[in-house]
Amino acid sequence: MFFKATAADTQGRLSLMERTLPPGGRMPPAPRHVGNDEAYFVLHAPGLDGYFADLETLWASPDPPDRDTELALMERYGMDPA
Protein backbone atom coordinates (compact mmCIF):
# COMPACT_ATOMS: atom_id res chain seq x y z
CA MET A 1 0.00 0.00 0.00
CA PHE A 2 1.38 3.40 -0.99
CA PHE A 3 0.00 6.45 0.82
CA LYS A 4 -0.29 9.46 -1.48
CA ALA A 5 -1.99 11.75 1.07
CA THR A 6 -2.55 11.15 4.75
CA ALA A 7 -4.87 12.68 7.33
CA ALA A 8 -1.84 14.50 8.75
CA ASP A 9 -1.16 16.05 5.32
CA THR A 10 -4.77 17.16 4.76
CA GLN A 11 -5.87 18.40 8.18
CA GLY A 12 -7.88 15.19 8.58
CA ARG A 13 -10.00 15.80 5.46
CA LEU A 14 -8.65 13.08 3.17
CA SER A 15 -6.58 9.92 2.98
CA LEU A 16 -5.48 8.68 -0.42
CA MET A 17 -3.67 5.43 -1.01
CA GLU A 18 -2.78 3.12 -3.86
CA ARG A 19 -3.10 -0.58 -3.28
CA THR A 20 -2.84 -3.61 -5.52
CA LEU A 21 -5.14 -6.45 -4.57
CA PRO A 22 -4.33 -9.88 -5.98
CA PRO A 23 -7.22 -12.06 -7.15
CA GLY A 24 -8.69 -13.77 -4.11
CA GLY A 25 -6.58 -11.66 -1.75
CA ARG A 26 -7.67 -11.01 1.82
CA MET A 27 -9.86 -8.04 2.47
CA PRO A 28 -11.24 -6.70 5.75
CA PRO A 29 -14.90 -7.27 6.59
CA ALA A 30 -17.24 -4.78 4.93
CA PRO A 31 -17.63 -1.76 7.25
CA ARG A 32 -20.39 0.77 7.71
CA HIS A 33 -18.94 4.27 7.77
CA VAL A 34 -20.29 6.77 10.27
CA GLY A 35 -19.10 10.34 9.81
CA ASN A 36 -17.00 9.72 6.72
CA ASP A 37 -17.18 8.51 3.14
CA GLU A 38 -15.15 5.97 1.22
CA ALA A 39 -14.55 5.81 -2.52
CA TYR A 40 -12.59 3.54 -4.84
CA PHE A 41 -10.81 4.13 -8.11
CA VAL A 42 -10.25 0.85 -9.91
CA LEU A 43 -7.88 0.33 -12.84
CA HIS A 44 -9.16 -2.51 -15.10
CA ALA A 45 -7.07 -4.32 -17.74
CA PRO A 46 -8.40 -5.38 -20.14
CA GLY A 47 -11.02 -2.69 -20.61
CA LEU A 48 -14.36 -3.65 -19.08
CA ASP A 49 -16.40 -0.57 -19.92
CA GLY A 50 -19.06 -2.79 -21.54
CA TYR A 51 -19.41 -4.76 -18.31
CA PHE A 52 -19.79 -1.62 -16.20
CA ALA A 53 -22.28 -0.10 -18.65
CA ASP A 54 -24.37 -3.28 -18.51
CA LEU A 55 -24.03 -3.42 -14.72
CA GLU A 56 -25.25 0.18 -14.46
CA THR A 57 -28.28 -0.77 -16.58
CA LEU A 58 -29.03 -3.65 -14.22
CA TRP A 59 -28.68 -1.48 -11.15
CA ALA A 60 -30.81 1.33 -12.63
CA SER A 61 -33.85 -0.91 -12.68
CA PRO A 62 -36.52 -0.10 -10.06
CA ASP A 63 -36.07 -3.63 -8.67
CA PRO A 64 -32.58 -4.81 -7.74
CA PRO A 65 -31.28 -7.66 -9.90
CA ASP A 66 -30.93 -11.07 -8.33
CA ARG A 67 -27.48 -12.49 -7.67
CA ASP A 68 -27.71 -15.02 -10.50
CA THR A 69 -28.29 -12.22 -13.03
CA GLU A 70 -25.24 -10.32 -11.75
CA LEU A 71 -23.13 -13.50 -11.80
CA ALA A 72 -24.23 -14.27 -15.37
CA LEU A 73 -23.18 -10.77 -16.41
CA MET A 74 -19.76 -11.29 -14.85
CA GLU A 75 -19.33 -14.61 -16.66
CA ARG A 76 -20.38 -13.02 -19.96
CA TYR A 77 -17.41 -10.66 -19.64
CA GLY A 78 -14.94 -13.42 -18.78
CA MET A 79 -14.94 -13.03 -15.02
CA ASP A 80 -14.94 -15.98 -12.64
CA PRO A 81 -17.28 -14.94 -9.82
CA ALA A 82 -15.94 -15.68 -6.36
PyMOL CGO cylinders between C-alpha atoms (Angstrom):
from pymol import cmd
from pymol.cgo import CYLINDER

trace = [
    CYLINDER, 0.00, 0.00, 0.00, 1.38, 3.40, -0.99, 0.3, 1, 1, 1, 1, 1, 1,
    CYLINDER, 1.38, 3.40, -0.99, 0.00, 6.45, 0.82, 0.3, 1, 1, 1, 1, 1, 1,
    CYLINDER, 0.00, 6.45, 0.82, -0.29, 9.46, -1.48, 0.3, 1, 1, 1, 1, 1, 1,
    CYLINDER, -0.29, 9.46, -1.48, -1.99, 11.75, 1.07, 0.3, 1, 1, 1, 1, 1, 1,
    CYLINDER, -1.99, 11.75, 1.07, -2.55, 11.15, 4.75, 0.3, 1, 1, 1, 1, 1, 1,
    CYLINDER, -2.55, 11.15, 4.75, -4.87, 12.68, 7.33, 0.3, 1, 1, 1, 1, 1, 1,
    CYLINDER, -4.87, 12.68, 7.33, -1.84, 14.50, 8.75, 0.3, 1, 1, 1, 1, 1, 1,
    CYLINDER, -1.84, 14.50, 8.75, -1.16, 16.05, 5.32, 0.3, 1, 1, 1, 1, 1, 1,
    CYLINDER, -1.16, 16.05, 5.32, -4.77, 17.16, 4.76, 0.3, 1, 1, 1, 1, 1, 1,
    CYLINDER, -4.77, 17.16, 4.76, -5.87, 18.40, 8.18, 0.3, 1, 1, 1, 1, 1, 1,
    CYLINDER, -5.87, 18.40, 8.18, -7.88, 15.19, 8.58, 0.3, 1, 1, 1, 1, 1, 1,
    CYLINDER, -7.88, 15.19, 8.58, -10.00, 15.80, 5.46, 0.3, 1, 1, 1, 1, 1, 1,
    CYLINDER, -10.00, 15.80, 5.46, -8.65, 13.08, 3.17, 0.3, 1, 1, 1, 1, 1, 1,
    CYLINDER, -8.65, 13.08, 3.17, -6.58, 9.92, 2.98, 0.3, 1, 1, 1, 1, 1, 1,
    CYLINDER, -6.58, 9.92, 2.98, -5.48, 8.68, -0.42, 0.3, 1, 1, 1, 1, 1, 1,
    CYLINDER, -5.48, 8.68, -0.42, -3.67, 5.43, -1.01, 0.3, 1, 1, 1, 1, 1, 1,
    CYLINDER, -3.67, 5.43, -1.01, -2.78, 3.12, -3.86, 0.3, 1, 1, 1, 1, 1, 1,
    CYLINDER, -2.78, 3.12, -3.86, -3.10, -0.58, -3.28, 0.3, 1, 1, 1, 1, 1, 1,
    CYLINDER, -3.10, -0.58, -3.28, -2.84, -3.61, -5.52, 0.3, 1, 1, 1, 1, 1, 1,
    CYLINDER, -2.84, -3.61, -5.52, -5.14, -6.45, -4.57, 0.3, 1, 1, 1, 1, 1, 1,
    CYLINDER, -5.14, -6.45, -4.57, -4.33, -9.88, -5.98, 0.3, 1, 1, 1, 1, 1, 1,
    CYLINDER, -4.33, -9.88, -5.98, -7.22, -12.06, -7.15, 0.3, 1, 1, 1, 1, 1, 1,
    CYLINDER, -7.22, -12.06, -7.15, -8.69, -13.77, -4.11, 0.3, 1, 1, 1, 1, 1, 1,
    CYLINDER, -8.69, -13.77, -4.11, -6.58, -11.66, -1.75, 0.3, 1, 1, 1, 1, 1, 1,
    CYLINDER, -6.58, -11.66, -1.75, -7.67, -11.01, 1.82, 0.3, 1, 1, 1, 1, 1, 1,
    CYLINDER, -7.67, -11.01, 1.82, -9.86, -8.04, 2.47, 0.3, 1, 1, 1, 1, 1, 1,
    CYLINDER, -9.86, -8.04, 2.47, -11.24, -6.70, 5.75, 0.3, 1, 1, 1, 1, 1, 1,
    CYLINDER, -11.24, -6.70, 5.75, -14.90, -7.27, 6.59, 0.3, 1, 1, 1, 1, 1, 1,
    CYLINDER, -14.90, -7.27, 6.59, -17.24, -4.78, 4.93, 0.3, 1, 1, 1, 1, 1, 1,
    CYLINDER, -17.24, -4.78, 4.93, -17.63, -1.76, 7.25, 0.3, 1, 1, 1, 1, 1, 1,
    CYLINDER, -17.63, -1.76, 7.25, -20.39, 0.77, 7.71, 0.3, 1, 1, 1, 1, 1, 1,
    CYLINDER, -20.39, 0.77, 7.71, -18.94, 4.27, 7.77, 0.3, 1, 1, 1, 1, 1, 1,
    CYLINDER, -18.94, 4.27, 7.77, -20.29, 6.77, 10.27, 0.3, 1, 1, 1, 1, 1, 1,
    CYLINDER, -20.29, 6.77, 10.27, -19.10, 10.34, 9.81, 0.3, 1, 1, 1, 1, 1, 1,
    CYLINDER, -19.10, 10.34, 9.81, -17.00, 9.72, 6.72, 0.3, 1, 1, 1, 1, 1, 1,
    CYLINDER, -17.00, 9.72, 6.72, -17.18, 8.51, 3.14, 0.3, 1, 1, 1, 1, 1, 1,
    CYLINDER, -17.18, 8.51, 3.14, -15.15, 5.97, 1.22, 0.3, 1, 1, 1, 1, 1, 1,
    CYLINDER, -15.15, 5.97, 1.22, -14.55, 5.81, -2.52, 0.3, 1, 1, 1, 1, 1, 1,
    CYLINDER, -14.55, 5.81, -2.52, -12.59, 3.54, -4.84, 0.3, 1, 1, 1, 1, 1, 1,
    CYLINDER, -12.59, 3.54, -4.84, -10.81, 4.13, -8.11, 0.3, 1, 1, 1, 1, 1, 1,
    CYLINDER, -10.81, 4.13, -8.11, -10.25, 0.85, -9.91, 0.3, 1, 1, 1, 1, 1, 1,
    CYLINDER, -10.25, 0.85, -9.91, -7.88, 0.33, -12.84, 0.3, 1, 1, 1, 1, 1, 1,
    CYLINDER, -7.88, 0.33, -12.84, -9.16, -2.51, -15.10, 0.3, 1, 1, 1, 1, 1, 1,
    CYLINDER, -9.16, -2.51, -15.10, -7.07, -4.32, -17.74, 0.3, 1, 1, 1, 1, 1, 1,
    CYLINDER, -7.07, -4.32, -17.74, -8.40, -5.38, -20.14, 0.3, 1, 1, 1, 1, 1, 1,
    CYLINDER, -8.40, -5.38, -20.14, -11.02, -2.69, -20.61, 0.3, 1, 1, 1, 1, 1, 1,
    CYLINDER, -11.02, -2.69, -20.61, -14.36, -3.65, -19.08, 0.3, 1, 1, 1, 1, 1, 1,
    CYLINDER, -14.36, -3.65, -19.08, -16.40, -0.57, -19.92, 0.3, 1, 1, 1, 1, 1, 1,
    CYLINDER, -16.40, -0.57, -19.92, -19.06, -2.79, -21.54, 0.3, 1, 1, 1, 1, 1, 1,
    CYLINDER, -19.06, -2.79, -21.54, -19.41, -4.76, -18.31, 0.3, 1, 1, 1, 1, 1, 1,
    CYLINDER, -19.41, -4.76, -18.31, -19.79, -1.62, -16.20, 0.3, 1, 1, 1, 1, 1, 1,
    CYLINDER, -19.79, -1.62, -16.20, -22.28, -0.10, -18.65, 0.3, 1, 1, 1, 1, 1, 1,
    CYLINDER, -22.28, -0.10, -18.65, -24.37, -3.28, -18.51, 0.3, 1, 1, 1, 1, 1, 1,
    CYLINDER, -24.37, -3.28, -18.51, -24.03, -3.42, -14.72, 0.3, 1, 1, 1, 1, 1, 1,
    CYLINDER, -24.03, -3.42, -14.72, -25.25, 0.18, -14.46, 0.3, 1, 1, 1, 1, 1, 1,
    CYLINDER, -25.25, 0.18, -14.46, -28.28, -0.77, -16.58, 0.3, 1, 1, 1, 1, 1, 1,
    CYLINDER, -28.28, -0.77, -16.58, -29.03, -3.65, -14.22, 0.3, 1, 1, 1, 1, 1, 1,
    CYLINDER, -29.03, -3.65, -14.22, -28.68, -1.48, -11.15, 0.3, 1, 1, 1, 1, 1, 1,
    CYLINDER, -28.68, -1.48, -11.15, -30.81, 1.33, -12.63, 0.3, 1, 1, 1, 1, 1, 1,
    CYLINDER, -30.81, 1.33, -12.63, -33.85, -0.91, -12.68, 0.3, 1, 1, 1, 1, 1, 1,
    CYLINDER, -33.85, -0.91, -12.68, -36.52, -0.10, -10.06, 0.3, 1, 1, 1, 1, 1, 1,
    CYLINDER, -36.52, -0.10, -10.06, -36.07, -3.63, -8.67, 0.3, 1, 1, 1, 1, 1, 1,
    CYLINDER, -36.07, -3.63, -8.67, -32.58, -4.81, -7.74, 0.3, 1, 1, 1, 1, 1, 1,
    CYLINDER, -32.58, -4.81, -7.74, -31.28, -7.66, -9.90, 0.3, 1, 1, 1, 1, 1, 1,
    CYLINDER, -31.28, -7.66, -9.90, -30.93, -11.07, -8.33, 0.3, 1, 1, 1, 1, 1, 1,
    CYLINDER, -30.93, -11.07, -8.33, -27.48, -12.49, -7.67, 0.3, 1, 1, 1, 1, 1, 1,
    CYLINDER, -27.48, -12.49, -7.67, -27.71, -15.02, -10.50, 0.3, 1, 1, 1, 1, 1, 1,
    CYLINDER, -27.71, -15.02, -10.50, -28.29, -12.22, -13.03, 0.3, 1, 1, 1, 1, 1, 1,
    CYLINDER, -28.29, -12.22, -13.03, -25.24, -10.32, -11.75, 0.3, 1, 1, 1, 1, 1, 1,
    CYLINDER, -25.24, -10.32, -11.75, -23.13, -13.50, -11.80, 0.3, 1, 1, 1, 1, 1, 1,
    CYLINDER, -23.13, -13.50, -11.80, -24.23, -14.27, -15.37, 0.3, 1, 1, 1, 1, 1, 1,
    CYLINDER, -24.23, -14.27, -15.37, -23.18, -10.77, -16.41, 0.3, 1, 1, 1, 1, 1, 1,
    CYLINDER, -23.18, -10.77, -16.41, -19.76, -11.29, -14.85, 0.3, 1, 1, 1, 1, 1, 1,
    CYLINDER, -19.76, -11.29, -14.85, -19.33, -14.61, -16.66, 0.3, 1, 1, 1, 1, 1, 1,
    CYLINDER, -19.33, -14.61, -16.66, -20.38, -13.02, -19.96, 0.3, 1, 1, 1, 1, 1, 1,
    CYLINDER, -20.38, -13.02, -19.96, -17.41, -10.66, -19.64, 0.3, 1, 1, 1, 1, 1, 1,
    CYLINDER, -17.41, -10.66, -19.64, -14.94, -13.42, -18.78, 0.3, 1, 1, 1, 1, 1, 1,
    CYLINDER, -14.94, -13.42, -18.78, -14.94, -13.03, -15.02, 0.3, 1, 1, 1, 1, 1, 1,
    CYLINDER, -14.94, -13.03, -15.02, -14.94, -15.98, -12.64, 0.3, 1, 1, 1, 1, 1, 1,
    CYLINDER, -14.94, -15.98, -12.64, -17.28, -14.94, -9.82, 0.3, 1, 1, 1, 1, 1, 1,
    CYLINDER, -17.28, -14.94, -9.82, -15.94, -15.68, -6.36, 0.3, 1, 1, 1, 1, 1, 1,
]
cmd.load_cgo(trace, "trace")
